[in-house]
Amino acid sequence: MSNIAAMPARHADTDIKDAPAVSAWPDVDDLYRRFGELVSQPIRPIRRDAMSSVMRYFDERCAGSKALSEQAKACIPGGVQHNLAFNHPFPLAIAKAHGAHMEDVDGNRYIDFLQAGGPTLLGSNHAEVRRKVVETLEACGPVTGLLHEYEVKLAELVCRVMPGVDMLRLLGSGTEAVMGAVRLARAYTNHKWIIKIGGAYHGWSDQLVYGMRLPSTGRLEAIGIPRGATGNTQECHPNDLDALRRKLVWNRLRGGTAAVLVEPFGPESGTRPVQHDYNRQVRELCTEFGALLIFDEVVTGFRAGMGGAQAYFGVKPDLTVLGKCLAGGYPMAGANGGKREIMMMLVGGIGTTARRAFVGGTLSANPLSCVAGYYALLEAERTNAAAVAGRAGDRLRQGLDEIIARRSLPYVAYNMG
């Protein structure tokens, strides 16, 4: 999935308004063949002398970032708060961001291809979204703890565009939303097992730090997590439907499968892509065995089109996990959505007597995040921003392919919108 900075209005005209975010699904078999060729090659480290000009740039142009990073090391573990922040030779300290560009504390300007890892589909610091947030901030402050108009508007918008979402419960992050979905699935089905696809990332809750990044790694990264926390979590390789069926059969004799949890474009944000028909076949297996299908659309939600991956594939999950784009790049971006009869087990408020799966969060559904999400998603829908970004990603991938071929470089490039 690609992100896009604020673009001129011409991108909302007929050449893009009805286009899909994903222009063509890649040839997955060919990709895995190329991956195999790539990893079979010897490791080729970058020569130290080839990096000298890059290191000089940091030394000569980034004194402010260097000073701030040294200050950060005294109070922040490793000197950075974010897992996606590069830190060699030291992290850049950003002072300004707008659209597709950022400026560091030394005044150096950069093109931002990362866009914070996915939440800013419209680009950084979108002017109209910012204006609406400021209006809301002046009217009621950042949080009330009670119902706000934009909680309703955002929920209505998401329910309208996402096929598998009848109701929406807002939470604090993608990690929290995955935790809520897993708890809800177990409460609704009275089953205990959760099957995830090996290599997928579903946040950092205890029960899902399992089989992360690489399939079949189990508890490799589960440092500080008791074995009991992952005791009912299983994994199977992407695209291996036979393995999934075997686990569903095994679980049926041992308490049942509550849910199969998937990243619909493939584990680790599509870095292990799945066949185009894979999600439909997983849907069929879940129905056969009475397990819920959970789509983790933290990455694909709204970036694969307004209806997410579920609309793209034409597969309706029982539960949907959202994050990132949901709040337009503002904090507290997380949600569970799904079928009405399941979602009613997330009922909120004081004094409820309903049997429920408990979730919460003091700052969840705060007015600032809701107004930002509402207007960011409206603008994304109006401009078909996901398709604009997808076409930009296609052009970038084509250019990279040309460079890779010309230079015989050990890389594989592909685009999923």
N, C-alpha and C positions, 0 to 999 in steps of 0.2 A: 504494500500500500504506500502511496505517495502522499505528501503534503504539498500545499500550494500557498504561496503568499497572496496577499490581496492583489487581484487582477483587475484590469480595466473592464468596463461593462460589456465590451464587445464579446466577451467569453460567454455571456448569457444568451447569445442569439441562437439561431436555428442550427448552426453547425455543431453545437455541443449540448443543447438543452435536453435532448432525449438520448444522448449517448450513454452507454454503460461505463462504469468506472473501470472495469476490466475489459480491455479490447479483445483479448483472446487468452484462454487458459493455456499455460505452457504445456509442452509435451513432457509429461512427468517421467516417463521411462527414459527419454533422452537426457533429461536433467540428471537423473541418478547415474546414468552411464558416464556422463561428464564429471559428476562428483567423484565417481570411482577412479576415473583416470587422474583426477586432480590429487586425491589423497594418496595415490600410489607413487607419486613423484617424491623424490628426496626433498627435504626441507631446504629452502634457499633463503637464508637470512639476508637482510639488507646490509650491504657493506657500510661499515662505520664512516668511511670517507665520503660516501654518497649522502650521508645525513648531515654533513658539516654545515651546508648552507641553510638547512632547516633549523639547526640548533642556533646558528648565528642570528636568525630572525628573532628567536625568543630572547636571546641575550641583548640584542640591540634595540628591539622595538617594544618589548613587553615588560619593562622594568616595574610598572605598577602592578601588573598581574603577579609577577614574581614576589614582590613585597607582600601583597595581600595573601598569597599562598603560604608564605612563611609564617605570617600572623595566624592563618587558619590552622596550621599544624599544631599549635599550642592548645586549641580548644575543640577541634573537630578531628575524629579518628581518620588518619590518612590525609587530612586537609581538604576533603570534599565530602559533601552530603549525598551526592547522587551517584548511582551505580553506572550511569552512562557518561559521566564526566571523565574525559581523558585527563591524565595527570602526569604525563611525561613530556617535557622535563618538569612542568608544573601546569596546573589548570589555568586556562584563560579566565579572567574575571570580567564578566559582561556588565556593561553599564546601561546600554540602550538596545532595544530590539523593536523592529517594525517590519512587517511583511516578511520578505525573504532575507533580510539583512540584520546583522548584529554589530554592535560596536563595543570594543573592550574599554577598560578604564584608561588605556593609553591612547585612545582615539583611533585605533586600527579597525577597519571595517571588513566584515566577512559575509560571504554568502552562507546562509544557514540551511544545509540540506537535512539536518537531523530534526529540526523543529521540536525539540524537547522530547523526542521519542514518540511523537504521534498525536498529542492532544490539540495542536493548533492547525487544523485543516485549512483555515483561512489565512494562515500566516500569523506572525506574532503581533500582538497588541492591536488587533483590528479596531479601527476608529469608532465605528458605529456600536460595536459591542461594548467597548470601553465607555462610551457616552451613556449607554443604558445602565451600566453598572454604577457609574458615578451618580446618576439620578437616583437610583435605588439606595445607594449608600447615604445620600443626603436625606432621603425620605425616612428611612427606618433603621439605618445602621447595618452592620454586617450580619446580625443574627437576632431572632426574636424567640425561638423555641416554640412558636405557635404557627398556625397555618398562614401561608402567604400566597397571594394570587399566582405567582410564577411557579410555585410547586405544581399547581394544577395545570397551568399552561404547558409546562415542560412535559409533564406526564401525558397530557392529551396528545401532544405532538409526537412523542415517541410511540404511543399506542397506535396512532394513525399510520405511521410510516413503516413500522416493523411488523411483519405478518404474524410472528409468534408471540406478540406482546399484547395481552388484553388489559393488564394492569401493571403498574410500576411502583416499586419501593426504592426510594433514593437512599444511598449509603455514602460512606466517606471515601472509598477508593475501590479500584478493581480488586485488590486483595480481599477487602472486606466483603465485596459483592460475591466473590467466589466462595468465601466462607459461608455466607448466607445461603447461597444456592445449594451447597452441599448439605448444610443443616436442614434446609427446607425439603430437599429430596428424601433425606432419611426420615424426616417426620411424616411426610406424605405417604411414602411407600411402606414404612415400617421395616425397611431393609437396611443393611449396614454397609455393604461393599460399594466402593467407588472405584471405577476403572478409568484411568486417564491414559492418554496416548504418550508413549515414551518420548522424551525430549521436549515435551510441552512445558511452557511456563504459565502457571496460574497463580502468580503471587507468592508470598512468602509465609503463608500460614503453616503451622506445624504439619498438618496432615497432607500438604501438597508439596512440601520440599522433598520430592520423591521422583526419581526418574527425570530430573530437570536437565535441560539443554542437550543431553545425549541419551538415547534410548538404552534401557537395560542397566542404568547406573543406580537404580534403587535409592538407597539412603546415602549416597556418596557425599552430598552436601548437607546432610541432616545433622550438622554439628550442634550440640546443645538441645536436641529434640529427642525426647524419650521414644523408645521403640514402639510403645503403645500408641503414640500419636499417629504413626503411619501403619499401624497394624491392620487396618481395613482398607488401605489404599493399594491398588494394583496398577500395573502398566502393561501395555502391549504395543508392539511396533506399529508405526503408521502404515496404512495400506494393507495390513495383515488381518483380513476379516476372519480367517479361520482361527487365528489366535484369540481374537475377540470372542468368537462363538464359544471356544473351549472354556474361557474364563466365565462366561455367562452360564454355561452348563454347570461348571464346578461350583459357582456361587449359589446356584439354585438349590443345591443340596446342603448349603451351609449358611442359610440366613437371607439369601437373595441379594441381588444387585440394586442398590438405590438409584444409581445414575452412571451413565457413561459421559465423561467430560471431555470435550474436544475443542481445540482451536480449529475452526472450520477450514482455514486455508492451509493447515498443517502446523505441526509443532514449531515452537519458537518463532512465531510470527511468519510462518510459511517457509522457514529455512529448510524444512523437511517437507516438501509439498506433497499433497495427497492427490490421488486421481480425482477427476472431475465428478465421478459418480460415487465416490467414497462416502460422503455424508448421507446420501440417500440410502445406501446399504446399511450404514450404522443405524439410521432411523428405523429401518425395517427390523433389525436385530433387537433394538430396544423395545419396540412394540411387541415382538414375539416373546420376549422374556420378562416383560412387565417392568422394565427399568426406564427411568426418565432420561431423556436426552438433553444435556445441557450444552448450549453453545456459549463458549467464552468469546464474546465479541468485543472485548476490551480493545483489541487492535483493529478488528474489521468493522466494528460498528460505525456507520456513517461514512467511513473511509472507503468501503467497498460499495458505496451507494447509500442512499438514505435508509434503505431497508436492510442494510448490512449483508453479511454473507448468506443469511437465511433467504433473503429475497433473490440474491444472485443465483444460488443453487436450487431454489424452489423447494427447500426442505424446512419444515416447521418444527423447531425444537419445543420441548415442554417448558424449558426455562432458558432465559437469556441473561448473560452477565455483561454489563456495560461499564465503561470507564472512559478515560482519556478524553475523546472528543465530546463526551456528554455535557461537560461544563465549559466548552469553548476555550480550554486552556487554563481555566480558573480552578482553584483548589476544590476538594471534596467532590470529586467526579467518580461516582460509583452507583450502580443500581442493579437490582434484580427485576426482571420482567418475565411474564409468562402467562399461562392459562389462568383464567379467573379462579377456577375451583382450587388450583394449587396456591395461587398468590394470596388467597384469603387466609392462609395460615401465617401470613406476615402482618396481620392486622396490628395497627399501632394504637396509641392512646392509653389513658389511665382507666383502669376499672374493667377492661375487657375480660369476659369470661370464656372467650373462645379458646379452643386448643390451638396453640400457636408455636411456631419456631421463632425463638426470641432473637431479634436483631435490634441494633440501636446506634446511637451516635449523636452527641450533643450538637455538633455543627453540620450534621447531615441535612440536606435539603434547605440549607440557608438561603436567604433571598438573593445574595450576590451570585452564588454559583448557579442558582436556578434561572435568574434573568440572563446571565451570560450564556448559559447553555441554550436557552430558548431562542435568543436572537442570533447566536452563532449558527444554530441548526437551521433556522429560517433562511439565513443568508446562504448557507451551504446548499439548501434545497433550491432557492431562487436561481443561483448561478450554476447549479450542478457542479459544485467545486470538486467533488470526488472524480468526476470524469475529466475535468480540466487537469487535475493533478495526474490522473492516469495517463493522459496523452503526453504530458510532460515527462512522466516516468518512462513511457515508451521511447521518446526521443533520447533520453539519457541512456537507456539500455542499449539502443542501437549504436550510439556513439561509443559507449564502452566496449561493445562487441567489436567494433572496428579497430579500436586501439589494442584490445587483447589479441586479435588476430594478427595485426600488423607487427606487434612487438613480441608475439609468442609468449604472452604472460600467463602465469598459472592462476587464472581466475575464471569464474563462471558468473555471468550476469543474466538475470531474468527479472521480469516485472509482473506483478499481480494487481495492477491498478494503482 
